[in-house]
Structures are given as C-alpha cells and as structure tokens.
Amino acid sequence: MSTKSILDAPKKMVFKALKKTRKVAESANDYALNRTEGVVSETIVVAEQWQTVANKAIKDSFKIAATNQDLVFTALTGVKKHMKLSKKRFTKLTA
C-alpha cells in the first residue's frame, strides 16, 4: 500500500471540513454585518427625529424666554411708574 492513498481520504475530509467552516464563518460574518448596518441605520433615523424635537424645543424655549423677558420689563416699568407717583404723593404729604 502506498502512503499516498492512505492519506488522501483524511486530507479530503480536512479540506471539506475547512471549506464548510469557512462558509459558516462567512455566513455568520454576513449576518453580523447586515444586523449592524440595520442597527446603525435605525440609530441614525431615531437621532434625526430627536434632533428635530430638540430644535423645536429650543425654538419654543426662546419664544417663552422672550415672552418672560417682556413680562419682567413691563412689570419693572409699572413699578417704576408707581414709585414715581408714590414719591410725588409722599412729597406732598410731608411738605
């Protein structure tokens, strides 16, 4: 018997197993890659939606801040007018 014929069968089995292992690894890699792309794409979509919400919140908060600022200055103007009037009245009372 030649050694070549004895080693051919195990050699073929090893190469067949390696080929199948490579196919399984490629399949797993493709699956992982596709799932990762899906997750990243979904994350980008959700991030864009949250960015829209944040932009709207910031714009609305500026409107509210402007309104509050106007209210404060209106109140201060009213207090100033009231203090001037009170000073005039107090001056008349003490004079």
C-alpha positions, 0 to 999 in steps of 0.5 A: 500500500502506498502512503499516498492513498492512505492519506488522501481520504483524511486530507479530503475530509480536512479540506471539506471540513475547512471549506464548510467552516469557512462558509459558516464563518462567512455566513455568520460574518454576513449576518453580523454585518447586515444586523449592524448596518440595520442597527446603525441605520435605525440609530441614525433615523431615531437621532434625526427625529430627536434632533428635530424635537430638540430644535423645536424645543429650543425654538419654543424655549426662546419664544417663552424666554422672550415672552418672560423677558417682556413680562419682567420689563413691563412689570419693572416699568409699572413699578417704576411708574408707581414709585414715581407717583408714590414719591410725588404723593409722599412729597406732598404729604410731608411738605 
